[in-house]
Amino acid sequence: LDIIANDINKEALEIQKESGSQVMISGIVPRKSNLNKKVIGINKILKEECSMRNIGFLPHDNICPKNHCTRRGLHLNKEGGSILSDNFTDFLSSLNSEE
């Protein structure tokens, strides 16, 4: 899990350095399967590393796999997709209000 999270953070830092732009990382969307334990672990590491490196982190803690995923559990249903979209919109709006 550490390797995945570290690779994601490394890429974000490289993009930020090369572009001079502010970078944020979106957490991995929860899933309704045994993979969700890994998703939770990776997101925890990502959030901690983003905090240490002053990179924005967008959690999706308001997405519940039981209620917001399709029957097979890998993809979001309509409500889950709407929540994901709102998460991005709200996050970007909060950045704009800080300027």
Buried (B, 14 or more C-beta within 10 A) or exposed (E): BEEBBEEBBEEBBEEBEEEEEEBBBBBBBBBBBEBBEBBBBBBBBBBEBBEEBEBBBBBBEEBBBEEBBEEEBEEBEEEBBEBBEEBEEEBEEEEEEEE
